Amino acid sequence: MPAWKKILNDEIPLRKPRTIRNKLNRVVSARLFTDMGWIVADIQVPIHTRFIDFLSHTNPFLSLTSAFIEHRKSALDFFAIKKQGISFMAVMDTESPESASSVGVQIAHNISCLIAEGAITGNASIHQGVRVSDYFARHRGFVHMQDCHFRIHDRQTGNVRAEKDADIILNSDRIVGLCELPLDGCEAQKTDACLHDETSMI
C-alpha cells in the first residue's frame, strides 16, 4: 500500500515529540490538511515554545521534514509549505497548544466552522466577555480547538473523511462562516446534524 494511503488510514501514526541533537528544538509530528491534500510530516519547534506561538511567527512558510504528501510514493526530506495553504492540522505535542501570551479567564465555546472543504465543530477557549464573532473578526492565524468532529471533502481524491474527538489547530483565515452551539452534551446529535447539513452544501 502506498505511504499516502497508509497516512489516510492512520497506519502511519503521529510520533511523540522528541528532542534533536542540538537540544534547541523538539520535533513535533503533525498531520496537515492542505490545498494539496493530506501531509504527514515533522516540524522542528524551539524548546519551551508553544506550537501556537511558533505558528504565529512572521515567516509565511512552515518548514517540514520527512514529509509524506498524498499521492507521492516516498517522503521528502524537506518541504516548505505556505501557512495560508493549511486548513488545519493535528499535532502530537507535549507542550500545551494554548498561546503562552494568553492571560485572563477563558471560557469554552462550542463552535461549528464552515471551511471550503467541509465543516468542523469543536470547543475553542475565548476570553470571558468576548463574543465569538468579535474574537474571530479580530483573530488572525491559528486557533486550538478541542473535542472536534469534522467532515472534510478532499478535492484531490473526491473522498470524504470524517473524524470525531480530535484536537486540531485550525487556520482561522480559512473559515467561511461559523455559529455557536450549546455546550450541553445532549446537543451532540444536533452538532452532527449541523455538520452534515453544512458539508452537503459543498
Buried (B, 14 or more C-beta within 10 A) or exposed (E): EEBBEBBBEEEBEBBEBEEEEEEEBBBBBBBBBBBBBBBBBBBBBEEEBBBBBBBBEEEEEBBBBBBBBBEBEEBBEEBEBEBEBBBBBBBBBEBEBBBEEBEEEBEEBBBBBBBEBBBBBBBBBBEEEBEBEEBBEEBEBBBBBBBBBBBBBBEEBEEEBEBEEBBBBBBBBBBEEBBBBEEEEEBBEBBBEBBEEBBEEB
